[in-house]
């Protein structure tokens, strides 16, 4: 979807866009090679969603040293200022919104919740940490070190498992955590494919109706899964906007050396987030599934 947003804006501005993709999630080597190609080809700028947010930094620095503007999309690099700018959802806020919603939905029972965390990867990329820790804050769980997950002591946490952000990974992770505690009644998921997999695992043991599943992304399949009852609520982000803004920034840089500015009070340009649910709760702002469908992607 980011590619679509970038292609549309590049066409509008008369910019040549070359796209490169890794073979699998976490494929840092392909991204290193792509950056080297961009430098060799005399590109003006790079938009990157990093597979490994820290391992890619030396290559990003090479590109910047060669005069390219490097913009991180959706996933901040480590450190965040390794890129010239980041265009992203406030992923911590995205997590916080679904955490607040789940807590309000449970009411007094939130104090006795049994929560499964279906994260992204053991390497703990920033996007996954921010969403996970945001959910915890929203739900009222004390964070230990907010820069990583898994060090919390709240007894409501059944455990964390990783999904690689796909349906099969979500199903397996859910099965693993159900083996630890069949009484799980809240499931945080890194994204909607992982949520769909978790739902299948819950359905297999007849628990799909009495467990709250929440997620982040707001893609069209995910929004449809709210309507069908697979997911209770999701935080919707806007990747088309991230990519379009990134292309605009590179165009401005190529024209006169103007660099993009961060949103006030943040270290990135915030492209917005909305909680999507058909079960609104007091005190947590949300939009309906119908509204979410108009804004969704994928």
Buried (B, 14 or more C-beta within 10 A) or exposed (E): BBBBBBBBBBEEBEBEBEEEEBEEEBBBEBBBBBBEEBBEEEBBBBBBBBBBBBBBBEBBBBBBEEEBBBBBBBBBBBEBEBBBBBBBBBBBBBBBBBBBBBBBBBEEEBEEBBBBBBBBBEEBBBBBBBBBBBBBBBBBBEBBEBEEBBEBEBEBBBBBBBBBBBBBBBBBBBBBBBEEEEEBBBBBBBBBBBBBBBBBBBBEEEBBEEBBBBBBBBBBEBBBBBEEEBBBBBBBBBBBBBBBBBBBBBBBBBEEEEEBEBBEEEEBBBBBBBBBBBEBBEEBEBBEBEBBBEBBBB
